[in-house]
Amino acid sequence: MSIGLLVPGSRDGARSMERAALKGRSLWDDARRRLLRNRGAVAGMVVLGLLVLAALVGPALTPYAYDEVNKTDVWFAPLQHGHLFGTDALGRDLLARLLMGLRVSLAIGLVATFVSLVIGVAWGAVAGFVGGRLDEVMMRFVDVLYSLPFIFFVILLMVTFGSNIVLIFVAIGAVEWLTMSRIVRGQTLTLKHKEFVEAARAAGLRQGGIIFRHIVPNLLGPVVVYVTLTIPAVILAESFLSFLGLGVQPPMASLGTLIAGGAQDMELAPWLLIFPSAVMVVTLMSFNFIGDGLRDAIDPKDR
């Protein structure tokens, strides 16, 4: 063995140190490093962090409440009389309503995505791992739900249980889990015959234990990527429902209700449409950049 192999400054020594570092690095550490090297994903995380911070603390810092009506401040333009983003037809401060609307939209996106994540992962993992007739029945049920129009399903729920924000969480989450279950089922079919699953079977572990202790943890890569893409889809779905008058009800605000109100008054007060639409675009782009960065970081072809 030459002395150069032991010298850190030599080429062979550098390669040996690099191989040692790679051996001690997990796949998740490697994915994190790749993600942090992606400028678009990092920019998306920074912008999204600022939006979340604004949604959490912003409404408490504004001088006006989001539902405060002031008949003397109607149709104020931005930067007029202390209203940074202007006011609407009832004299309500747009900045306060925008911060509250961002909070509500992000909450709906996160909660509905969590609902779809829990149902979709459990449903798809069980169907893919058990297989056979149970798999056929479970996936045909998914196909039936896919055939139902989204709006019809939401209207049916609201007519049955009434309109409230909790129902919006349930309605959107109860639809978005369908695609998640198909993705998880496909990944489960590729994992169920792996060596670690066979070892778990040989050790006497039951099917439930194998699914949730071995299969589900190995699905986190594609599931995390899909979650970052589901949240903006849920926010768009809520905005669409609110635009139709089926979502968040006044005086509560969401990005969808603000855009819908701004579209009605865009000729008189274009700022009521411009600012909520800009926040919506920035929020969705941030999630999409993060999702693309996660997909590239976790992709095994790039390792």
N, C-alpha and C positions, 0 to 999 in steps of 0.2 A: 504494500500500500504506500503510495507516495505521500510526501508531507503536504503537498498542495491540497489533498482531500480534506485536511483538517484545518486549513487556513480559511477563515470566514471570507476574506476578500477575494479568494480564487473563484474561478468559474465553477469548478466541480464542488467546492465547498458551498457556494451559493445554491447550487441545484440540490445538494443534499439537505440543506436547511429548508429549502422550499418544499421538498417532498415530505420532510418531517412535519412541517407546518400544515400541509394539506392532509396528512394522515390524522392529525389531532383535531381537525376541523370537521364539525358535523355538517350534514347537508343543509340544515336550517341556518347555520352560521354562514355557509357559502351563499345561500339564497339572500340572506340579509346583506351581505357585502355587495352582491350584485344589485340588489334593490337600491342601496345607498349610492351606487355609482350611476344610477339612472337619473339624469337631471330632471326629466319630466316628472318622474314619480316623486322625487324629493320636493320639487316645486308644488306638486299637487298636495302632498302631505302638509307642507307649510301653509298653503292657502286654506286647506280644509281645517287645519288647526286654528287658524285665525277666525274662520267662519264659526266654528264651534264655540270658541271663546266669546265671540260677539253675541252669539245666540244665548249663551248661558248668563253672561253678566250685563250685556247691553241693555236689555229692558229695564234693569234696575238703575242704570246710570242716566237714562234719558229724562229730560225735565217733564215729559208728558207721558201719560199712560196710553197704552195702545188703543183703549176704547174710550178715551176722553173726548167728548164732543164739545166743540167751541164754535158757536154760530158766528162769532165775529172773525174767525180765521178761515173762512171758506175759500177754497181755490187759491191758497197762497202758493206762489211759485217757490222753487228752491232758493234758499238763502234769504228768504223774506221773513222779517219779524221773528227771527230766532228759529225758524223751521228749516233745518238743513236740507231736507229732501222735499219740502213743501207740505201741503195738506190736501185733503180730499174734499168731497162735497159736504161732509158733515163737520169740517174743521179739525179732523183727527190728524195728528202728526204722522207723516208717512214713515219717517225713520223709526219711530216707536213701533208702528204696525209691521214694518219690514223685519225688524229684529225679532218680534214675536212670531211672525209668520215663518221666518227661518227656523226658529226653535221648534215650532209645531211640525214643519215639514221634515226636519232632521229626525225628530222623535218618531214620526210615523214611519220614516224610512228604516230606522234602526229596529223599532219594535216589530214591524211587519216582516222585516227580513229575518229577525230572530225566530219569529213564529214559523216562517217558511223553512228556515234552517233546521229547526228541531224536527218538524214533521217530515220534511223531505229527506233528511239524512236517515232517520229511523226507518221510514217507509222503504226507501230505495235499498238500504243495506239489508234489511230483512228479506225483501223480495229477491234480491240478487243472490244472497247467501243460501237461503232455503231452497229456492228454485222450484221446479216442478209445477204442480197444480196451483199451489199458493202463489207462486210468482205470476202465473197467468191471470188469476183472479185479481190480484192487487194491481197489476199493470193495466188490465182492461178497465178497472175502476178509474185509473188515471186518465185513460183515453176518453172515457165518458165525460169526466169533468172538463177535459180539454175541449170537448165539442160544445160545451155550454158557453154562450157569449158572456164575456166578463161583465158587461153592463147589466145584463139580465140577472146575473148572479147577485150583484151588489144591490140592485133594486129589490130583488126578492128578499134579501136579508133586511134591508131597511124598512120595507113594508111590514115584515114580520115582527121585527124587534124595535123599530123606531130608529131615528137618525141621531147618532152621537159619535163622538170622536173615538171611543173604544171600539165601536162597531166597525169603523173604518180600518183600524188595526187588524181586526179579525178578518174582515172581508178581503182585504188585499193580501194578507198573509196566507189566507186559505186558498188563494189562487196561485200565488207565486211559488208555492212549494212543489208544484207539478213538475216543472223543468228540473228543479233540484233533485227530485227523486229519480228521474231518468238518468241524470249524470252520475249520481251515486250508485245506482244499480249497475251501470256499465262499468264503473271502476271496480265494484265489488266482484263482478264476474271475472275480472282479470286477476283479482287477489285471492279468491277463495281456494285456488289450487297451489298457492305458493307454499314453500317449505315451512315457513313459520306457522302457517295455519294447520298444516298436517301435524307439526310437532305439538300444537295446542290440542288437536284432536287426540293424539296418542297419549297426552298427559291426562286425558279424561275431562277436559274442560267442556262445559255444555255450550250449546249453540249461542245462547244469549251472551255468555261470557266471551266467546270468540268474536262475536260481532262487535261488541262495544269495547272490548279491551285490545283487540288486534286489528280488526277490519277498519273500524271508524278512525282510529288514530292515523292509519296509513292513507286515509282519504283527505287529510287536512289540506294538502297542497291545492288540488283543483277546487275544493270546497271554498277555501279562503279567497281564491281568485274569483269564483263565481259570486261570492257574497259582495265583493266590491263592485261588481257589475249589477247586482240585484238591487242594491240600495238606490242608485239613481233611477232604475226602472220603477221602483215603488214610489219614489218622489214624483216621477212623471205621471204615474197612475193616479196618485192622490190629486195632483194638479188638474188632471183631466176630469176627475169626478167633481172637484170643486168648481171647475169652469162650467160644468153642466148644472151646478147647484145641488149636487148629491154628496159633496164632501163636507169639509168643515163649515159649520154654520155661524153666521154673525152673532155677536160681535167678535168672536174669535177669528183670528186671521191665519192664513197659511200662504205660501207663495202662490198656490193655485187661485185662491180667492182674490188675492191682490192683483194678479194678472188678469183675472176675469173682470174685476172692477175697473182696472185701468184700460182694458179694451173697450169698455162701454163709454168711457169718458176721454178717450185718447185725443179727440179733436179739441176739447176744451182744456185738458190738462195732460199733455203727453208724458210728463214726468211720472204720473201714476202707473204707466205701463213700462217706461224705460228702466226705472230702477229695480222693480221686482224681476223683470225679465233678465236684466244683467246679473243679478244675484243668482237667479236660477241657472243661467248658462255657466257662470263661474263654478257653482257648486257641482253641477253635473260633469263639467270638464275635469274638475279635481278628482272626483271618484274614478272617472275613466282613465286618467293618467296613472293613478295608483293601481288600478286593475291591470292595465297594460304592463306596468313595471313589475307587478307581482307575477304575471304570467311569464314574462321573460326571465325573471329571477328563478322561478321554480321549474321551468322547462328543463327536463333531464337532458335534452339534446345539447344544451349549452354548457353542461358541466364538464 
